[in-house]
Amino acid sequence: MVKYMTLWRANPDAWPTDPNQVVQLNEMMFAMLDERLKSGQMLEFGYFENGKSGYAISTGDDAKAVFTSSSAIFPWFLTEAHEVLDYKTGKEILRHVKKAQAEQMAAMKW
C-alpha cells in the first residue's frame, strides 16, 4: 500500500458566485471527505491557516487512486500529489546510498 500527500488549493475561477451554490458545493465536498476518511482511503485531511488550501494523506495501491481522487474535485480545487516514504524506509535507503557513494569516492582516491 502506497501513501500519498496531496496539497490542495481552491480554484477561485471555478467556484460559484451564488452563496446557495457555494453551500451546496461545500456540503458535497464534506460528504465525499467524510466517506473517504471513514473508509480509510484517506488517513488525514487538514486546512492551512488561510482556509483556502491544505493537505490530505491518503493510501492506495498505485497512482490511480490519487488521480481518481484529484479528478473528483477538479475544477473546484487544484492538487499536487506526492508519494511519500516513512522515516524508517527513507533512513535505510539513505544509509545504503551514502555508504555506496563513500565507497566509490574512496576507490577513486581523490
N, C-alpha and C positions, 0 to 999 in steps of 0.2 A: 504494500500500500504506500503510495507516494503522498507526501504532504506539500501543500502549496500555500503561499502567502499571496493574496491578491490585494493590491492597492486600488481603491476606487475613488472616483470623484464625480459629483453631479455635473451633468452637461446642461448648463443653463439654457442653451439654444433649443433643447428638446422638451423642456418642462412646460406644461400648460400654464396659461396665464389666469385661467378661471380658478378661483380658490376652491370651489367644489371639486373640480377635476384633480387638483393637487391633493386634496384629502383622499379621493378615491385611489389615486396612484400610490400614495403613501400606504394606504391600507393593503393594497395588492402586494406591495413590496414587503410589508411586515409579515403578511401571511406566508409568502414564499420563504422568507428568512426563518420564521418560526418552524416551518416544516423541515427545512434543511438542518437546522440546529437539533430538532427533535430526532431526526433520522440518524444523526451522527455524521452525515456527509460534510457538514460544516461544524468545525470544532469551536470556533470563536468568531465573533463579529463585533467590531467596535467603530466608534466615531473619533475623528480628530477634533480638536477644540473648535474648529470653525463650523462644525455641524454639516458641512457640505462635502466631506471626504472622510476616508477611513480605511479600514483593512478587514480582511477575512482570512481565517486559517481553515483550510479545507483538506479533505483527503480524497483520493481517487486512485484508480488503477493506472491511469495514464492521463495525458493532456486532454483527452476528450471530455472528461468530467469538468475541467476548468473552462474549456471552450463552450460547453453547453451552458454552464452557469453564467458565464460572461455574456453569451448571446441572449440569454433570457432578460437581462436588464439593460441591454443596448436598445435604443439610443439615449435613454434617460441617464445612464451612468457610463463613464469611460473607465476601463480597467487595465491594469498591468499586473500580470501574474508571474510568479517565480516559484520554481520548485525549490524546496529547502531541505537541507540535511540537518539532522540533530547534531548537537555538540560532540557527542561521543564518536559518531561516524566521521565528522569533519576533522576531529583531532587525530584519529587513526590515519586518515588519508594524508593529512599534512605531515605527520611524523614520517610516514613512509616516503613521501615525495621529497621532503627536505633531507632525509638521510641519503636517499639516492643521489640527490644533487651534490651533497657534500662529498660523497664517494667519487663522483665523476670529477669534481673540481680537484680533489686530492690526486686523482690519477693523472690529471693534466699537468700537475706540478707547476703551478703558476709561479 
